[in-house]
Amino acid sequence: MTRILGRQGADWWRGAVIYQIYPRSFMDANGDGIGDLEGVIERLDYIASLNVDAIWLSPFFTSPMKDFGYDISDYRGVDPMFGSLEDFDRLVEAAHARGLRVTIDQVLSHTSDQHPWFAESRASRDNPRADWYVWADPRPDGAPPTNWQSIFGGSAWQWDTRRCQYYLHNFLVEQPDLNFRNPEVVEAILGEVRFWLERGVDGFRLDAVNFCTHGEIRDNPPREELVEGFIGVRPDNPYGFQQHLYDKTQPENLAFLERLRALLDEYPGTTSVGEVGDDDSLGVMAEYTRGGNRLHMAYSFDLLGERHDPEFLHATLTGMEARIADGWPCWALGNHDVTRLATRWGAEGGQARLRLYLAFLLTQRGSVCLYQGEELGLTEAELRFDQLVDPAGITFWPAYKGRDGCRTPQPWVADARHGGFSSATPWLPVPEAHLGLAVDQQERDPDSLLNACRALLAFRRQQPALVRGDIRYHPVREGVLCLERRHPASDPGSRLLVALNFTGEARILPAPGAAEALPGAPALVNGHWAEGRVTLPPHGIAIARCPDEEDATWDV
C-alpha cells in the first residue's frame, strides 16, 4: 500500500497532531455496544475536519481482553469484536485518501498468557521458546525472586506449576513479560512490526517502551519519597514505594530501539512515538530520541498529572529542552489511562480554561497527541463500582477508581440513544453530562470548543514556527507563561511571541513594542498587543509576530 508523504515529506511527524482513538469507545457500527474499525471508517470525515495529521489506534488485536487489548494473543490478527484484517486495510486506505496517516499501538514488552509463544514457553524448561519470557527460580524459602511490584497490584512474579518457576509480569498476571535479552525474541518482535509496515501503517505508538528489558534479578531499593507521576505511582499502590532500578529502563533497551529504528528506516515516511513511564521520564525521553537512530518521538506522564500551574509547566518544559538536544518530544494532556483533562485540571464548565490548555499544548515545541473527546471538553465520567470493568479500578477501589471514567463512549448526537454511539447498550455508559457536549450540538455552535479547536489547528498548520520552530521560554510573571517560537527558514528575521494567562484575572505585561497580532488568528486568541504591552483577559491567549532585532522586553 502506498503511503502519503504530503508537503512535509518523510518528516511529516515533526510537529504533527495525532488524534488518539480508543476503538472500543469511538463509534459502534455493528450494534453490539462496542466500537469497531468500521465505526472509525464512518467517522473519518469528522476526524479530518479537525485538521489533525494522523490517527493513533489503541489496540484492536486479537486478545482475551483482560486489559482491553493491551494483552495480545496474536500480533497479526484483528479481534473479531473490532472487525477483520480486511476492515483494517480499508481503514488505512480511507484514511490515506483523506490525507490522514495511520499509527497503531504496539505492545512489545509483554503478551497475553494466551499467546502461543507463552503456551510453549511455560510447557517446560527445555523447549525452543523456554527462554522467550522472563523466568526465575524462587528464593530458598519459596518466595518470589525479588521484591518487584506489578503496576496493577501485588508481586510482579507469578508462580507457574508447569516449570516450578516464577515468571515476570510488570502489569497483569495475564501479561507475561517477554525476554528481550534473547536475540530470537527481538527478531520475532521485529517480524511482527514488519507485518504491519507491509500493510501500509505510517507509524507506531509503543506502549510502555522502557519496560522491554529487565536488569539484574535483585531487589529494588525503597523510595524515600513518593512523587506521583507514571500510572501506578500513588499512595494506594505498593508499586510507588520502590525505586525501579532493575525491573525497567535498562541500558540494553537502547540496542533494541536502534534495531527497531533501522527497520522503520526501511519504510520512508514511517514514525514511532514511545510511552515512557519512569522516575526520570524526561531524561529517558531525551535519551530515547537523541541522535536520530532510536525513537522518532517519546512522551511521558509529566503533563498527565494534576499539577498545571505555570511554574510547574515552565520547569517541566525547560527541563526537557535542556536535555533533549536533537531529540523530539511528543506532548499530551490526556489519554486512555488518566483522568479527563477537563476534570483533572479543573476546567469543568470552564470553556476559557479549556481553550487556554489547548493553546498551551499546541504552541509547544514537539508533536502533539490529542485524545478523543478533548476537542469536546468531555469531563471524567463518575461510575459506580458495579459499572467498572477496568481491573486497576476494581483492585484499588475506592482510593483509585481506575481508567473507565476517561474511556466512556464518544457522544455524537445529543438526543439519540446512547449519544449516537451505538444502538445497543454500550460496554460503558454514556454519561448524561456528556450529551450536551455531543458533536452535533457543538458543530451547530460557532463558539463551541470543537469549532475553536478546529480553528486553532488550522491556524497552527499555517505557522511553521509553531509546527517545527525552535522555542525559548521567558520567566513566568504574574501567572503568565511567555514563550517565543522561531523558524528562520520560513520566516527570517522574525519570531512568534506567545503569552498564556493561567490566572482568572486580567493581566497587562510589558512586550516588545513592534509586536503585532497575527492576521487570521482564530477568535480564541483574544489577547491584545499595543504600545509595548500585551493585555490578556482571564485565561487569555495572545500570539504576535515580532522582528528579531526588537528587544525581548519580557525578560525585564
C-alpha positions in Angstrom: 0.0 0.0 0.0 1.3 3.4 -0.9 2.0 5.9 1.9 1.3 9.6 1.8 4.1 12.0 2.4 2.5 15.3 1.5 4.1 18.7 1.8 6.0 17.8 4.9 7.7 14.8 3.3 9.1 11.8 5.3 9.4 14.0 8.4 5.7 14.7 8.5 5.7 13.6 12.1 7.7 16.6 13.3 5.1 18.9 14.8 2.2 16.6 13.7 -1.0 16.5 15.7 -2.1 12.9 16.2 -5.7 12.1 17.2 -5.9 9.2 19.6 -8.8 6.8 19.0 -9.8 4.3 21.7 -11.7 2.0 19.3 -14.0 0.4 21.9 -15.4 3.8 22.7 -15.3 5.8 19.4 -18.1 4.5 17.2 -20.1 1.2 17.1 -21.1 0.4 13.5 -22.4 -3.2 14.0 -24.7 -2.5 17.0 -23.1 -4.7 19.7 -22.3 -1.9 22.1 -18.5 -2.0 21.3 -16.8 0.4 19.0 -15.1 -1.1 15.9 -13.0 -0.4 12.9 -16.0 0.2 10.6 -17.1 2.8 13.1 -13.8 4.6 12.8 -14.1 4.5 9.0 -17.6 6.1 9.2 -16.2 9.0 11.3 -13.0 9.7 9.3 -14.5 12.8 7.7 -15.1 14.1 11.2 -11.5 13.4 12.2 -10.2 15.0 9.0 -12.3 18.1 9.8 -10.4 18.6 13.0 -7.3 19.5 10.9 -5.1 16.8 12.6 -2.4 15.0 10.7 -2.8 11.4 11.8 -4.7 9.0 13.9 -3.4 6.6 16.6 -5.5 3.5 17.1 -5.3 1.9 20.5 -5.1 -1.9 20.3 -7.5 -3.8 18.1 -5.5 -7.0 18.0 -6.8 -10.5 19.0 -6.9 -10.6 22.7 -8.6 -12.1 25.7 -9.3 -8.5 26.8 -8.1 -8.8 30.3 -6.5 -5.4 29.8 -8.8 -4.4 26.9 -6.4 -5.2 24.1 -3.1 -4.5 25.8 -2.8 -8.3 26.4 -2.2 -9.5 22.8 -2.6 -13.2 21.9 -2.0 -12.6 18.1 0.0 -9.6 17.0 -1.2 -10.1 13.4 -4.9 -10.6 14.0 -7.8 -8.2 14.4 -10.0 -9.2 17.2 -13.5 -10.1 15.8 -15.1 -7.6 18.1 -13.4 -4.9 16.1 -13.8 -6.4 12.7 -11.3 -8.1 10.4 -7.9 -7.6 8.7 -9.8 -6.5 5.6 -11.6 -3.8 7.6 -8.2 -2.6 8.8 -6.9 -2.4 5.2 -10.0 -0.4 4.2 -9.5 1.9 7.1 -5.9 2.6 6.1 -6.9 3.3 2.5 -9.8 5.5 3.5 -7.6 7.5 6.0 -4.9 8.0 3.4 -7.5 9.2 0.9 -8.3 12.0 3.4 -4.7 12.9 4.0 -4.6 11.2 7.4 -1.7 8.9 8.4 -2.4 5.8 10.5 -0.4 4.9 13.5 -1.2 1.9 15.7 -0.3 0.7 19.2 2.4 -1.9 19.5 2.6 -3.7 22.9 6.1 -5.1 22.6 7.2 -5.7 26.2 4.6 -8.3 27.0 2.0 -10.6 25.5 -1.2 -12.3 26.8 -0.7 -15.5 28.7 -2.9 -16.9 25.9 -0.3 -16.2 23.2 1.1 -19.4 21.6 4.6 -18.3 22.5 3.8 -18.3 26.2 1.9 -21.6 26.0 5.1 -23.2 24.6 7.5 -21.3 26.9 5.6 -22.4 30.1 5.4 -26.0 29.0 8.9 -27.0 30.1 12.4 -25.6 30.8 13.9 -27.1 27.6 11.5 -26.3 24.8 12.5 -24.0 21.9 10.8 -21.0 23.5 11.7 -21.8 27.1 13.7 -18.6 27.3 11.3 -16.3 25.4 9.9 -14.9 28.7 11.5 -13.8 31.9 11.6 -16.9 34.2 13.4 -17.2 37.6 13.7 -19.7 40.4 12.2 -19.0 43.8 14.2 -17.9 46.7 15.3 -20.7 49.1 12.1 -20.2 51.1 9.9 -20.3 48.0 9.2 -16.6 47.9 9.3 -14.6 44.6 12.8 -14.0 43.2 12.7 -10.2 44.0 10.5 -7.6 45.6 9.4 -6.2 42.3 5.9 -5.0 42.2 3.2 -5.1 39.5 1.6 -1.8 38.4 -1.8 -3.5 38.9 -1.0 -4.5 42.5 0.9 -7.3 44.2 4.1 -9.0 43.2 5.4 -8.8 39.7 6.2 -12.5 39.8 3.7 -15.3 39.3 4.4 -18.9 40.3 3.9 -21.4 37.4 3.4 -25.1 38.4 4.4 -26.4 35.0 8.0 -25.2 35.3 8.1 -24.7 39.0 9.4 -21.2 38.4 8.2 -17.7 38.6 7.5 -15.5 35.5 7.7 -11.8 35.4 4.6 -9.6 34.7 5.0 -5.9 35.2 1.3 -5.5 34.5 -1.5 -8.0 35.0 -0.7 -11.6 35.8 -2.1 -12.5 32.4 0.5 -10.3 30.8 3.9 -12.1 31.0 7.0 -10.1 30.1 9.0 -11.1 27.0 12.7 -11.7 27.4 14.4 -9.1 25.2 17.8 -10.4 26.2 17.1 -13.4 23.9 18.0 -12.5 20.3 15.3 -14.7 19.0 12.6 -12.7 20.8 14.0 -9.5 19.3 13.9 -11.0 15.8 10.3 -12.3 16.3 9.0 -8.9 17.6 10.6 -7.0 14.7 8.9 -9.5 12.4 5.5 -8.6 14.0 6.3 -4.9 13.4 7.3 -5.5 9.8 4.0 -7.3 9.2 2.1 -4.0 9.8 4.6 -1.9 7.9 3.9 -4.1 4.9 0.2 -3.3 5.3 0.9 0.4 5.0 0.8 1.8 8.5 2.6 5.1 9.0 3.8 4.6 12.5 3.6 3.1 15.9 2.8 4.2 19.4 4.9 1.9 21.6 3.3 1.0 24.8 5.5 1.1 27.9 8.6 1.1 25.7 11.0 1.4 28.6 9.8 -1.9 30.1 11.2 -4.1 27.3 14.3 -5.1 29.1 14.8 -6.1 32.7 18.0 -5.8 34.7 19.8 -7.9 37.3 17.4 -10.1 39.2 17.7 -8.4 42.6 15.6 -6.3 44.9 14.7 -2.7 44.1 15.6 -0.3 46.9 12.8 1.6 48.7 11.8 5.0 47.6 12.5 7.8 50.1 9.6 10.0 48.9 6.6 9.1 46.8 6.2 11.5 44.0 3.2 10.8 41.8 3.9 10.6 38.1 3.6 7.4 36.0 0.5 5.3 36.3 0.7 3.2 39.4 2.8 5.6 41.4 0.2 6.5 44.0 0.0 6.2 47.8 -2.6 3.4 47.5 -0.3 1.2 45.3 2.9 -0.5 46.6 4.4 -0.1 43.1 5.2 3.5 44.1 7.1 2.5 47.2 10.2 1.4 45.2 13.0 2.9 43.1 12.6 1.0 39.9 16.3 0.4 39.3 16.2 -3.2 38.0 12.8 -4.0 36.6 12.7 -1.5 33.7 14.6 1.3 31.8 17.8 -0.7 31.3 20.7 0.4 29.1 20.3 -2.7 27.0 16.9 -1.3 25.7 18.8 1.2 23.6 20.2 -1.5 21.4 16.6 -2.8 20.7 15.4 0.7 19.9 18.2 1.1 17.4 17.2 -2.2 15.8 13.6 -1.0 15.6 14.6 2.4 14.1 16.7 0.6 11.5 13.6 -1.4 10.5 11.4 1.7 10.3 14.0 3.5 8.2 13.5 0.8 5.6 10.0 2.3 5.1 10.3 6.0 4.4 7.6 8.2 5.9 7.0 6.0 9.0 7.5 7.0 12.6 7.5 5.9 16.2 6.4 7.5 19.5 7.3 5.7 22.7 5.4 5.9 26.0 7.9 6.4 28.9 7.0 5.7 32.5 9.9 6.3 34.7 11.1 8.2 37.8 13.3 10.3 35.4 10.9 10.3 32.5 12.2 13.5 30.9 15.7 12.1 30.9 14.6 8.8 29.4 12.6 10.7 26.7 15.7 12.6 25.8 17.9 9.5 25.7 15.4 7.5 23.7 15.1 10.2 20.9 18.5 11.8 20.7 20.9 11.0 17.8 18.4 10.1 15.1 18.9 6.4 15.4 16.4 5.5 18.2 12.8 6.6 18.5 11.4 9.4 16.4 9.5 10.8 19.4 8.6 9.9 23.0 6.1 11.2 25.6 5.7 10.8 29.3 3.2 11.4 32.1 4.7 14.7 33.2 1.8 16.7 31.8 -0.8 14.0 32.6 -0.9 14.6 36.4 -3.0 17.1 38.3 -0.4 19.9 38.7 -0.7 22.5 35.9 0.4 25.8 37.4 2.6 27.8 35.0 5.7 27.5 37.2 5.4 23.7 37.1 4.8 23.7 33.3 7.7 26.1 32.8 10.1 23.9 34.8 9.0 20.7 33.0 9.3 22.1 29.5 12.6 24.0 30.1 14.0 20.8 31.8 13.2 18.9 28.7 14.7 21.4 26.3 17.9 21.5 28.3 18.3 17.7 27.9 16.8 16.6 24.6 19.4 18.2 22.2 18.4 17.0 18.7 15.7 14.7 20.0 12.0 15.4 19.6 9.3 15.3 22.2 5.6 14.5 21.9 3.2 16.2 24.3 -0.2 15.1 25.5 -2.6 16.4 28.2 -4.9 13.4 28.2 -5.1 9.8 27.1 -6.9 6.5 27.9 -5.0 6.0 31.2 -5.6 9.2 33.1 -8.5 11.3 34.4 -10.0 13.5 31.7 -8.3 16.9 31.2 -11.3 19.0 31.9 -11.7 17.4 35.4 -8.0 16.8 36.2 -7.1 20.5 35.5 -10.2 22.0 37.0 -11.9 23.2 33.8 -15.3 21.5 34.2 -17.7 24.1 32.8 -14.8 26.4 32.1 -14.6 27.0 28.3 -11.9 29.7 28.7 -9.6 27.3 30.6 -10.1 24.5 28.1 -9.2 26.9 25.3 -6.1 28.0 27.2 -5.0 24.4 27.8 -5.5 23.7 24.1 -3.4 26.7 23.1 -0.7 25.8 25.6 -0.5 22.3 24.1 -0.4 23.5 20.5 2.3 26.2 21.0 5.0 23.9 22.5 7.9 22.5 20.5 7.2 19.0 19.6 4.4 16.8 18.2 1.0 16.5 19.9 -1.4 13.7 20.8 -5.0 14.8 21.2 -7.2 12.2 22.9 -10.7 11.6 21.5 -13.2 13.8 23.3 -10.8 16.5 24.4 -12.0 18.6 21.4 -15.4 18.4 23.0 -14.3 19.2 26.6 -15.5 15.9 28.0 -15.3 15.5 31.7 -14.4 12.4 33.7 -17.4 10.1 34.0 -18.5 9.2 37.5 -19.2 5.5 37.6 -20.4 3.2 40.3 -18.3 0.3 41.5 -20.7 -2.2 39.8 -20.2 -0.4 36.4 -16.4 -0.7 36.5 -14.6 -3.1 34.1 -11.0 -1.8 34.5 -9.1 -4.3 36.6 -7.0 -1.5 38.2 -10.1 0.3 39.3 -11.7 -2.8 40.7 -8.5 -3.7 42.6 -7.8 -0.3 44.1 -11.4 1.0 44.7 -12.2 3.4 46.3 -8.9 5.2 46.6 -8.4 4.8 42.8 -11.4 4.4 40.6 -9.4 3.2 37.5 -9.5 4.3 33.9 -13.1 3.7 33.0 -14.0 7.3 33.6 -11.9 8.5 30.7 -12.9 5.7 28.4 -16.7 6.1 28.1 -18.1 6.4 24.6 -17.8 9.4 22.4 -21.1 11.3 22.2 -22.1 12.0 18.7 -25.8 13.0 18.8 -27.3 14.6 21.9 -30.9 13.3 21.5 -30.0 9.9 20.2 -30.0 6.7 22.2 -26.6 6.3 23.9 -25.5 9.6 22.3 -25.5 8.1 18.9 -22.5 5.8 19.8 -24.4 2.6 19.5 -27.9 1.2 19.0 -27.2 -1.3 21.8 -26.2 -0.8 25.5 -22.6 0.3 25.4 -19.8 -1.5 27.2 -19.5 1.6 29.4 -22.4 4.0 29.9 -22.6 7.4 28.1 -22.8 10.0 30.9 -25.8 12.3 30.8 -23.5 15.3 31.3 -21.7 14.4 28.0 -24.9 14.6 25.9 -24.9 18.4 26.0 -21.3 18.3 24.6 -22.1 16.0 21.7 -20.6 16.6 18.3 -23.9 17.6 16.7 -24.5 20.2 19.3 -21.1 21.8 19.1 -21.0 21.7 15.3 -24.0 24.0 15.2 -22.4 26.4 17.7 -19.8 28.6 16.0 -18.4 29.5 19.5 -18.1 25.9 20.7 -14.9 24.3 21.9 -15.0 21.9 19.0 -15.0 24.7 16.5 -12.4 26.6 18.4 -10.2 23.5 18.3 -10.6 23.2 14.5 -9.8 26.8 14.0 -6.6 26.7 16.2 -5.4 23.6 14.5 -6.0 25.1 11.0 -4.1 28.2 12.1 -1.2 26.3 13.6 -0.8 24.4 10.3 -0.1 27.7 8.6 2.6 28.7 11.1 5.9 26.9 10.5 7.3 28.4 13.7 4.6 26.6 15.7 4.9 23.3 13.9 8.7 22.9 13.7 10.3 26.0 15.1 12.8 26.5 17.9 11.5 27.5 21.3 12.6 29.9 24.1 10.9 30.3 27.4 10.8 33.6 29.4 10.3 33.7 33.2 6.7 33.2 34.4 5.3 36.5 35.6 2.0 37.1 37.4 0.8 33.7 36.4 1.5 34.2 32.7 3.6 31.7 30.7 5.6 33.5 28.0 7.5 31.9 25.2 8.7 32.5 21.7 8.9 30.3 18.6 11.3 30.9 15.7 11.6 29.2 12.2 14.3 31.2 10.3 13.9 29.2 7.1 10.3 30.1 6.6 10.2 33.5 8.3 13.7 35.0 8.5 14.2 37.9 10.8 11.1 37.4 13.0 9.7 35.3 15.7 6.3 34.5 17.2 5.5 35.6 20.8 3.1 33.6 22.9 1.6 34.7 26.2 -0.8 32.4 28.1 -2.6 33.7 31.2 -3.2 30.9 33.7 -5.0 33.1 36.1 -8.6 34.1 36.5 -7.7 37.8 36.4 -6.8 40.1 33.5 -3.1 40.8 33.1 -1.1 43.6 31.4 2.6 42.9 30.8 5.4 44.7 29.0 6.1 43.4 25.5 8.3 44.3 22.5 7.0 47.5 21.0 7.0 46.1 17.5 4.9 43.0 18.3 1.8 42.8 16.1 -1.1 40.4 16.3 -1.1 37.8 13.6 -3.7 38.2 10.9 -6.1 35.3 10.6 -5.7 34.2 14.2 -8.8 32.4 15.5 -11.1 34.1 17.9 -9.8 32.2 21.0 -6.5 34.1 20.5 -8.0 37.1 22.5 -5.0 39.0 23.8 -4.2 42.5 22.6 -0.8 43.9 21.7 -0.2 47.6 21.6 2.3 50.3 22.7 4.8 47.8 24.2 2.2 45.9 26.2 0.2 42.7 25.9 -3.2 42.7 27.6 -4.7 39.4 28.4 -8.2 38.6 29.7 -8.7 36.0 32.4 -7.2 32.7 31.0 -6.4 34.7 27.8 -4.2 33.8 24.9 -2.0 36.1 22.9 0.1 35.4 19.8 2.1 38.0 17.9 4.9 38.4 15.3 7.9 40.5 16.2 11.1 41.4 14.4 14.2 39.6 15.7 16.1 42.8 16.3 13.3 44.1 18.6 14.4 43.8 22.3 12.6 41.0 24.0 11.5 43.1 27.0 9.7 40.2 28.6 12.9 39.4 30.4 12.9 42.8 32.1 
